[in-house]
Amino acid sequence: MADVEANSAKRVRRSPRPEERGKAAADSRARILDAALAEFSAKGYAGARTAGIAARAGVNQQLIAYYFGGKQGLVDELRARWRERRDAIAAEEAGFEQGFAAMMDATLDDPQRSRMVVWQALGDGPDDARALSDEWRATLTDAVERMRSRQESGEVTDEFDPEFAVLLGFVLSFAPIALPQVVEGIYGIDPLSAEYRERVRAQLMKILVPPRAGAGDGEEEGAT
């Protein structure tokens, strides 16, 4: 009987297999990143604390330093994932309307990550503020150049400066994140809703996208 109990105890105390350790580590990293996203979204980089992130994730605080090197490593990883998502949308080379709709969906489907973008735009971040500023400048410069190309091709009207057109798109996409009560007060609907996105998209297209040449000619010809 004693031998049976000893063997049973050995089975219970066996070391985890490598694949089990790998899965546990991946699960811990994922929980830490989810918790960090919630913490940074709510409090910004300056207000967030690794102790609070660890408590949200249900892990030892030392794991944050082990896996990510600390708070700055966490925010760097989250921002890198946001950039990958943003770049993937841009790489699809969709038309202006489809691209705007995709970017708005990416922004409003993930409000916590988008709040991090707002915090960053307000100057909240690690000590390398200069690098973050340069990153934003490069992103926005590229957006303006793409808008200018769309205007030159006739896809977007050239009645407005490309800088204004880009700014308008950013404002409409991030207003539900930065000013949710204002958006709700104006429209009377959920700022993150599909209805807001459709109404804003339709209005922006009326402003920036010229009518298709001859769009009404064919109907008149067909009627005669």
C-alpha positions as CSV (number, residue, x, y, z in Angstrom):
1,M,0.0,0.0,0.0
2,A,2.9,2.4,0.9
3,D,4.5,1.6,-2.5
4,V,1.3,2.5,-4.3
5,E,1.0,5.8,-2.5
6,A,4.7,6.6,-3.2
7,N,4.2,5.9,-6.9
8,S,1.1,8.0,-6.9
9,A,2.9,10.9,-5.3
10,K,5.7,10.7,-7.9
11,R,3.2,10.9,-10.7
12,V,1.6,14.0,-9.1
13,R,5.0,15.7,-8.6
14,R,6.4,14.9,-12.0
15,S,8.2,17.8,-13.8
16,P,6.2,19.4,-16.6
17,R,7.1,18.5,-20.1
18,P,8.9,21.1,-22.3
19,E,5.7,21.7,-24.4
20,E,3.8,22.2,-21.2
21,R,6.3,24.7,-19.9
22,G,6.2,26.5,-23.2
23,K,2.4,26.7,-23.2
24,A,2.4,28.0,-19.6
25,A,5.0,30.7,-20.5
26,A,2.9,31.7,-23.6
27,D,-0.2,31.8,-21.4
28,S,1.5,34.0,-18.8
29,R,2.8,36.4,-21.5
30,A,-0.6,36.7,-23.1
31,R,-2.2,37.4,-19.7
32,I,0.4,40.0,-18.9
33,L,-0.1,41.7,-22.3
34,D,-3.9,41.8,-21.9
35,A,-3.5,43.2,-18.4
36,A,-1.0,45.8,-19.5
37,L,-3.3,46.9,-22.3
38,A,-6.1,47.4,-19.8
39,E,-3.8,49.3,-17.4
40,F,-2.2,51.5,-20.0
41,S,-5.5,52.2,-21.6
42,A,-7.0,53.3,-18.3
43,K,-4.1,55.2,-16.8
44,G,-1.6,55.9,-19.5
45,Y,2.1,55.0,-19.3
46,A,2.9,57.4,-16.5
47,G,0.0,56.3,-14.3
48,A,0.3,52.5,-14.9
49,R,2.3,50.4,-12.4
50,T,3.8,47.0,-13.0
51,A,2.3,45.9,-9.6
52,G,-1.2,46.7,-11.0
53,I,-0.5,44.9,-14.2
54,A,0.7,41.8,-12.4
55,A,-2.4,41.9,-10.1
56,R,-4.7,42.1,-13.2
57,A,-2.8,39.2,-14.8
58,G,-2.6,37.1,-11.7
59,V,1.1,36.5,-12.0
60,N,4.2,37.3,-10.0
61,Q,5.4,40.8,-10.7
62,Q,8.9,39.5,-11.5
63,L,7.6,37.8,-14.6
64,I,7.0,41.2,-16.2
65,A,10.7,42.0,-16.0
66,Y,11.6,38.4,-17.0
67,Y,9.5,38.3,-20.2
68,F,9.4,42.0,-21.2
69,G,12.2,43.8,-19.3
70,G,9.8,46.0,-17.4
71,K,7.1,48.6,-18.1
72,Q,8.7,50.1,-21.2
73,G,9.2,46.7,-22.7
74,L,5.5,46.1,-22.3
75,V,4.4,49.3,-24.0
76,D,6.9,48.7,-26.8
77,E,5.4,45.3,-27.4
78,L,1.9,46.5,-27.5
79,R,2.7,49.4,-29.8
80,A,4.6,47.1,-32.1
81,R,1.5,44.9,-32.4
82,W,-0.6,48.0,-33.2
83,R,1.9,49.1,-35.9
84,E,1.7,45.6,-37.5
85,R,-2.1,45.8,-37.6
86,R,-2.0,49.3,-39.0
87,D,0.6,48.4,-41.6
88,A,-1.3,45.3,-42.7
89,I,-4.4,47.5,-43.4
90,A,-2.3,50.0,-45.4
91,A,-0.6,47.2,-47.3
92,E,-3.9,46.0,-48.7
93,E,-3.9,49.1,-51.0
94,A,-7.7,49.3,-50.8
95,G,-9.5,52.3,-52.3
96,F,-9.9,55.3,-50.1
97,E,-13.4,54.4,-48.9
98,Q,-12.5,50.8,-48.1
99,G,-9.2,51.9,-46.5
100,F,-11.0,54.5,-44.3
101,A,-13.6,52.0,-43.2
102,A,-11.0,49.4,-42.4
103,M,-9.0,51.8,-40.3
104,M,-12.1,53.0,-38.5
105,D,-13.0,49.4,-37.7
106,A,-9.5,48.7,-36.4
107,T,-9.7,51.8,-34.2
108,L,-13.2,51.3,-32.8
109,D,-13.1,47.5,-32.5
110,D,-10.2,47.7,-30.2
111,P,-10.9,50.8,-28.0
112,Q,-8.3,49.9,-25.3
113,R,-5.4,49.8,-27.8
114,S,-6.8,53.0,-29.5
115,R,-6.8,54.8,-26.1
116,M,-3.1,54.0,-25.9
117,V,-2.6,55.8,-29.2
118,V,-4.4,58.8,-27.8
119,W,-2.3,58.7,-24.7
120,Q,0.8,58.6,-26.9
121,A,-0.4,61.4,-29.1
122,L,-0.8,63.5,-25.9
123,G,2.9,63.0,-25.1
124,D,2.4,60.2,-22.5
125,G,5.1,57.6,-22.9
126,P,8.6,56.4,-21.9
127,D,11.6,58.6,-21.7
128,D,12.3,58.2,-25.4
129,A,9.7,60.9,-26.2
130,R,11.8,62.1,-29.1
131,A,11.7,58.7,-30.8
132,L,8.0,58.4,-30.3
133,S,7.5,61.9,-31.8
134,D,9.6,60.9,-34.9
135,E,7.5,57.8,-35.3
136,W,4.3,59.7,-35.3
137,R,5.7,62.2,-37.7
138,A,6.8,59.5,-40.1
139,T,3.4,57.8,-40.0
140,L,1.5,61.0,-40.6
141,T,3.8,62.2,-43.4
142,D,3.2,58.9,-45.1
143,A,-0.5,59.3,-44.7
144,V,-0.4,62.8,-46.3
145,E,1.6,61.6,-49.2
146,R,-0.8,58.7,-49.9
147,M,-3.7,61.2,-49.8
148,R,-1.8,63.5,-52.2
149,S,-1.4,60.6,-54.6
150,R,-5.1,59.8,-54.4
151,Q,-5.9,63.4,-55.2
152,E,-3.6,63.4,-58.2
153,S,-5.2,60.2,-59.5
154,G,-8.7,61.8,-59.1
155,E,-9.9,59.3,-56.5
156,V,-10.1,62.1,-53.9
157,T,-11.1,65.7,-54.6
158,D,-8.2,68.2,-54.6
159,E,-10.5,71.0,-53.3
160,F,-8.9,70.5,-49.9
161,D,-5.3,70.3,-48.8
162,P,-4.2,66.7,-48.3
163,E,-3.2,67.5,-44.8
164,F,-6.7,68.6,-44.0
165,A,-8.2,65.5,-45.5
166,V,-5.9,63.2,-43.5
167,L,-6.6,65.2,-40.3
168,L,-10.4,64.9,-40.9
169,G,-10.1,61.1,-41.2
170,F,-8.1,60.8,-38.0
171,V,-10.5,63.1,-36.1
172,L,-13.6,61.1,-37.2
173,S,-11.9,57.7,-36.4
174,F,-10.6,58.7,-33.0
175,A,-13.4,61.0,-31.8
176,P,-15.4,58.1,-30.3
177,I,-12.3,57.1,-28.3
178,A,-11.1,60.6,-27.2
179,L,-14.5,62.3,-26.9
180,P,-17.2,59.6,-26.5
181,Q,-19.6,61.7,-24.6
182,V,-19.4,64.5,-27.3
183,V,-20.1,62.0,-30.1
184,E,-23.0,60.4,-28.2
185,G,-24.4,63.8,-27.4
186,I,-24.3,64.9,-31.0
187,Y,-25.5,61.7,-32.7
188,G,-27.5,60.1,-29.8
189,I,-26.0,56.7,-30.5
190,D,-23.2,54.4,-29.2
191,P,-20.0,56.0,-30.4
192,L,-18.5,52.6,-31.1
193,S,-21.5,51.4,-33.0
194,A,-21.8,50.3,-36.7
195,E,-24.3,53.1,-37.2
196,Y,-21.8,55.8,-36.2
197,R,-19.2,54.3,-38.6
198,E,-21.7,54.1,-41.5
199,R,-23.0,57.6,-41.0
200,V,-19.6,59.1,-40.7
201,R,-18.1,57.2,-43.6
202,A,-21.0,58.2,-45.9
203,Q,-20.6,61.9,-45.0
204,L,-16.8,61.8,-45.5
205,M,-17.2,60.3,-48.9
206,K,-19.6,63.1,-49.9
207,I,-17.0,65.6,-48.8
208,L,-13.8,64.1,-50.3
209,V,-14.8,61.7,-53.1
210,P,-15.9,63.4,-56.3
211,P,-18.9,61.9,-58.2
212,R,-18.0,59.3,-60.8
213,A,-17.7,60.9,-64.2
214,G,-20.9,60.2,-66.2
215,A,-22.6,58.4,-63.3
216,G,-25.9,59.9,-64.3
217,D,-25.4,60.0,-68.1
218,G,-26.0,56.3,-68.6
219,E,-29.4,56.5,-66.9
220,E,-30.5,59.4,-69.0
221,E,-29.4,57.7,-72.2
222,G,-31.2,54.5,-71.2
223,A,-34.4,56.5,-70.6
224,T,-34.5,58.0,-74.1
